[in-house]
């Protein structure tokens, strides 16, 4: 992995944030198929990476506050566990338009990094067993590979078991 380098002028707010912080990361670009059933599973398949290493960024409303959940594409977000992880009582998936407005990204390209505003973030603790994980770079067809500890540090994320299969 190159330190703070993205290939082909693929700069996004996420890659800019990583570069500014001097984080080691790699950008992986691929041709996004608009007919793909799942953005994350498409990324895993095209990049030849196990789905356990590719993480999707989801926004949920926890007791009225937007909260970011970063979970493996192989699983589903456990809303009850997410609420508990941030000390909340009730969680529901955020309205897609609200998620796009709050992050500055489009669905299928929401990155946990470089969002318009900082939101409480929870990374599924399965990431801690991996040397690197893949998350959206902020655009469909663009993934960032980085150490989970760097993602935790830059997003001030907590870790918890918030994914189920």
C-alpha angles and dihedrals in degrees: 000000000000120000109248095340132133123183127236101012092291094154116163130163087266095054091042090054092049093048092048090053093047093240121164110240143144127220117217116196125192137167106269115222108218088208094058112126094216127024094208097045089047090054092049092049097045094044093044093236126139112256089238089069097048113079129197124214114226131178122217134181108237112188090328098315125104111242128187120226121191111196137161114272086230089069142042130247114260101217094192091053091047092053090049092048091060096038094257133134106214134027133183132171111274121248106269093232091050090050091052093047093047096048103032090230133105123243111275089030103057109134123197086224130071097016120165091247131018114250130185105275131202121191116200107250092232085081089070091069092060130077091218137005134198122236132168115282090212101275135072108261094026125098132179120216113205143143112278089230090061091051090050092049096047096045095035085232126176120218126230140145098271100145131081132185 
